[in-house]
């Protein structure tokens, strides 16, 4: 089943209170992973008293611990949930391997494997994985797209007695990224700061913490607008915040490639959706900003900018220049070329 189909299956299982024998939760969106873990707990244990029977096994536990958890009688609830966190189901230790290869989940029990800190990259050739694959519903909680996140943001703000327009919610996603875990804190912070009933872009700009990629995007935007001093100031802020120069260069190179792609797309009459697809954006909002920026400079500048970023990357990786000097020097060259092109 696809990611969406397995999540739909999980939601229906919870709503109907007819849980599968086993689930595997993984994916980078920790907010959703934790949310649906709690939903399963509440489905099996409606009250706090019932949840006293909940068994959670973490990392280094013995095979007997898992068997005891599955087979022991629940004292306070008709059903039972056993949660196993951060165990590689394809390569467990020797004793646990034997147990998993022949694992049977009793009636009335649900076994949940959750990957919180351990990356989910199982070896699907192993007997352990193949056995769990027959038992389990695998649910991947990936970062959500704009279509899902905007209504969610509206609901979160409404719970705090604030409204936000779809366009400003889109802007918030651009500034703070698509991680729901991160967005929860930003929503609370912005709602507390906003004096009116409706959150504005000014409220977001005043207190939101931009993700690094957005900060680099803003720096590049200042550059293409001819505000070189502001672009340099933004770069200095990032370097003073101890952001890794190699990472900053990679993000900067991505934005320059985006400008080049946007310029080519406009020449061929393509839309922002095309640019978003090429760049791997979940929204066309940053793509539209790239197209606006690309209009300010000729195609030759965009092409040369990508070349300069590649040269700087090689220099950094061969120690031809110091990390402290590489990015300011690149920005200066880009600014000089932009000034000459205007």
C-alpha positions in Angstrom: 0.0 0.0 0.0 1.1 3.6 -0.6 1.8 6.0 2.3 -1.6 7.7 2.0 -3.4 4.3 1.8 -1.7 3.0 4.9 -2.5 6.2 6.9 -6.1 5.9 5.8 -6.1 2.3 6.9 -4.7 3.3 10.3 -7.3 6.1 10.8 -10.1 3.7 10.0 -8.7 1.0 12.3 -8.7 3.6 15.2 -12.1 4.9 14.4 -13.6 1.4 14.2 -11.6 0.2 17.2 -10.5 -2.8 15.2 -6.7 -2.7 15.3 -4.3 -4.8 13.2 -2.0 -7.2 15.1 1.0 -5.1 14.3 2.0 -1.7 13.0 5.3 -0.1 12.1 5.6 3.7 12.4 8.4 5.5 10.8 9.1 8.7 8.8 10.6 12.1 9.4 7.5 13.9 10.6 7.9 13.2 14.3 4.7 15.2 15.2 2.5 12.9 13.3 4.3 9.8 14.5 3.8 10.8 18.1 0.2 11.9 17.5 -0.8 8.5 16.0 1.1 6.7 18.7 -1.0 8.5 21.3 -4.2 7.8 19.2 -3.4 4.0 19.4 -2.8 4.3 23.1 -6.1 6.1 23.7 -7.9 3.6 21.5 -6.7 0.6 23.6 -6.6 2.4 26.9 -9.4 5.1 27.1 -8.5 6.2 30.6 -5.2 7.0 32.4 -5.9 4.1 34.8 -6.3 1.6 31.9 -2.9 2.8 30.5 -1.1 1.4 33.5 -1.0 -1.9 31.5 0.8 -0.3 28.6 4.2 -1.9 28.0 7.0 0.0 26.2 10.2 -1.7 25.3 13.2 0.4 24.3 16.3 -0.6 22.4 18.2 -3.2 24.4 15.7 -5.6 25.8 15.6 -9.4 25.9 13.6 -11.7 23.8 11.8 -12.9 26.9 10.7 -9.4 27.7 8.9 -9.1 24.4 7.2 -12.6 24.8 6.2 -11.7 28.4 4.7 -8.4 27.2 2.7 -10.1 24.5 1.5 -13.1 26.4 0.9 -11.7 29.9 -2.8 -11.0 30.9 -3.9 -7.4 30.9 -5.4 -6.6 34.4 -7.2 -3.4 33.6 -8.2 -3.5 30.0 -9.8 -6.0 27.6 -7.2 -5.2 25.0 -3.4 -4.7 25.1 -0.8 -2.6 23.4 2.9 -3.3 23.3 5.2 -0.6 22.0 8.7 -1.4 20.8 10.9 1.6 20.1 14.0 1.9 17.9 14.7 -1.8 17.2 15.9 -2.8 13.8 13.3 -5.4 12.9 15.5 -6.8 10.1 18.7 -7.2 12.1 17.9 -7.8 15.8 20.4 -9.5 18.1 20.7 -13.3 17.9 18.1 -14.3 20.6 15.6 -11.6 19.5 16.1 -12.7 15.9 14.7 -16.2 16.7 11.8 -14.7 18.5 10.9 -12.3 15.7 11.2 -14.9 13.0 8.5 -16.9 14.6 6.5 -14.1 16.3 2.8 -14.6 16.8 0.7 -11.8 18.2 -2.2 -13.1 20.4 -5.8 -12.0 19.8 -6.6 -8.8 21.6 -3.0 -7.6 21.5 -1.5 -5.0 19.1 2.3 -4.7 18.7 3.6 -1.4 17.6 7.2 -0.8 16.3 8.1 2.9 16.4 11.2 4.4 14.8 12.0 7.6 16.7 15.8 8.1 16.7 16.8 5.0 14.7 16.6 5.5 10.9 14.2 3.1 9.2 16.3 1.4 6.6 15.5 -2.4 6.9 17.1 -5.1 4.9 14.0 -6.5 3.2 15.8 -9.7 2.3 16.0 -11.0 5.9 13.6 -13.6 7.3 12.8 -11.2 10.3 11.6 -8.4 8.0 9.6 -10.8 5.8 7.9 -12.2 8.8 7.0 -8.7 10.2 5.9 -7.6 6.7 3.2 -10.4 6.8 1.9 -9.2 10.2 2.2 -5.4 10.0 0.8 -2.3 8.5 3.7 0.0 7.7 2.9 3.7 8.1 5.3 6.3 7.0 4.8 9.8 8.4 6.5 12.1 5.9 6.4 15.8 5.9 3.0 17.1 4.7 2.4 19.2 1.7 0.9 22.6 1.6 -2.6 21.4 0.9 -2.7 19.5 4.2 -0.7 22.0 6.3 -2.6 25.2 5.6 -5.9 23.9 7.0 -3.9 22.4 9.9 -2.3 25.8 10.7 -5.7 27.5 10.6 -7.0 25.0 13.1 -4.0 25.4 15.4 -4.3 29.2 15.3 -8.1 29.0 15.9 -7.5 26.9 19.0 -5.5 29.9 20.3 -8.2 32.4 19.4 -6.5 33.7 16.3 -7.1 33.6 12.5 -4.7 33.5 9.7 -5.3 33.8 5.9 -4.3 31.0 3.6 -1.7 33.3 1.9 -0.1 34.2 5.3 -0.1 30.5 6.3 1.7 29.8 3.1 4.2 32.5 3.9 4.7 31.0 7.4 5.5 27.6 5.8 8.0 29.3 3.6 9.7 31.0 6.5 9.6 28.1 9.1 9.5 25.0 6.9 7.1 22.1 6.8 8.0 20.3 10.0 4.9 20.2 12.1 7.0 19.6 15.2 8.7 22.9 14.6 5.6 24.7 13.5 3.7 23.9 16.7 6.2 26.1 18.7 6.1 28.8 16.1 2.3 29.0 16.1 2.2 29.4 19.9 4.9 32.1 19.7 3.2 34.0 16.9 -0.2 33.8 18.4 1.1 35.1 21.7 2.8 38.0 20.0 -0.1 39.0 17.6 -2.2 41.8 19.1 -5.1 41.5 16.7 -7.6 38.7 16.1 -5.8 37.9 12.8 -2.2 37.0 12.5 -0.4 39.2 9.9 2.8 38.8 7.9 4.3 41.5 10.2 3.6 39.3 13.2 5.4 36.3 11.5 8.4 38.5 10.6 8.6 39.9 14.1 9.0 36.6 16.1 9.2 33.6 13.8 12.6 31.8 13.5 13.4 31.2 9.9 14.9 27.8 8.9 18.4 28.0 7.5 17.2 27.4 3.9 14.8 30.3 4.1 17.5 32.6 5.5 19.7 31.7 2.6 16.8 32.3 0.2 16.3 35.7 1.7 20.0 36.5 1.3 20.0 35.5 -2.4 16.8 37.6 -2.8 18.5 40.7 -1.4 21.4 40.0 -3.8 19.2 39.8 -6.9 17.4 43.0 -5.8 20.7 44.9 -5.8 20.7 45.3 -2.0 24.2 44.0 -1.6 24.9 45.4 1.9 21.8 43.6 3.2 22.8 40.3 1.5 26.2 40.6 3.1 24.7 41.3 6.5 22.5 38.2 6.2 25.5 36.1 5.3 27.4 37.4 8.3 24.5 36.6 10.6 24.4 33.0 9.3 28.2 32.6 9.8 28.1 34.2 13.2 25.4 31.7 14.1 28.0 29.0 13.4 26.2 27.6 10.4 28.5 25.3 8.6 29.9 27.0 5.4 29.7 23.9 3.3 26.0 23.6 4.2 25.4 27.3 3.5 27.1 26.9 0.1 25.0 23.9 -0.8 21.8 25.9 0.0 23.1 29.0 -1.8 24.0 26.8 -4.8 20.5 25.4 -4.8 18.9 28.9 -4.9 21.2 29.9 -7.7 20.2 26.8 -9.7 16.6 27.7 -8.9 17.1 31.1 -10.4 18.6 29.6 -13.5 15.7 27.1 -13.7 13.2 29.8 -13.3 14.8 31.9 -16.0 14.7 29.0 -18.4 11.2 28.2 -17.5 10.0 31.7 -18.1 11.7 31.8 -21.5 9.7 28.7 -22.4 6.4 30.0 -21.0 6.4 27.5 -18.1 4.5 28.1 -14.8 5.6 28.3 -11.2 4.3 24.8 -10.8 6.9 23.6 -13.2 9.7 25.3 -11.3 8.4 23.9 -8.0 8.5 20.4 -9.5 12.0 20.8 -10.8 13.3 22.2 -7.5 11.4 19.6 -5.4 9.3 22.2 -3.5 6.1 21.2 -1.8 4.5 24.5 -2.7 4.7 26.9 -5.6 5.2 29.9 -3.2 9.1 29.8 -3.3 9.0 29.0 -7.0 7.0 32.2 -7.6 9.5 34.2 -5.6 12.3 32.6 -7.6 10.6 33.7 -10.8 10.2 37.2 -9.5 13.9 37.4 -8.6 14.9 35.9 -12.0 13.2 38.7 -13.8 15.7 41.2 -12.3 18.8 39.7 -14.0 19.7 38.3 -17.4 20.1 34.6 -18.2 23.9 35.0 -18.5 24.2 36.1 -14.9 22.1 33.1 -13.7 24.3 30.7 -15.7 27.5 32.3 -14.5 26.3 32.3 -10.8 25.8 28.5 -11.0 29.3 28.1 -12.4 30.8 30.3 -9.6 29.0 28.3 -6.9 30.4 25.0 -8.4 33.9 26.5 -8.5 33.6 27.6 -4.8 32.4 24.1 -3.9 35.5 22.6 -5.4 37.7 25.1 -3.7 36.2 24.4 -0.3 36.6 20.7 -0.7 40.2 21.0 -1.8 41.1 23.6 0.8 42.0 26.1 -1.9 40.3 28.8 0.2 39.5 29.1 3.9 35.9 28.3 4.9 35.7 31.8 6.5 36.5 33.5 3.2 34.9 31.4 0.6 31.3 32.5 0.9 31.9 36.3 1.4 34.2 36.1 -1.7 31.5 34.3 -3.7 28.9 36.8 -2.7 31.1 39.7 -3.7 31.7 38.2 -7.1 28.0 37.6 -7.6 27.3 41.2 -6.5 29.9 42.6 -8.9 28.5 40.6 -11.8 25.0 41.6 -11.0 25.9 45.2 -10.8 27.6 45.0 -14.2 24.6 43.3 -15.7 22.1 45.9 -14.7 
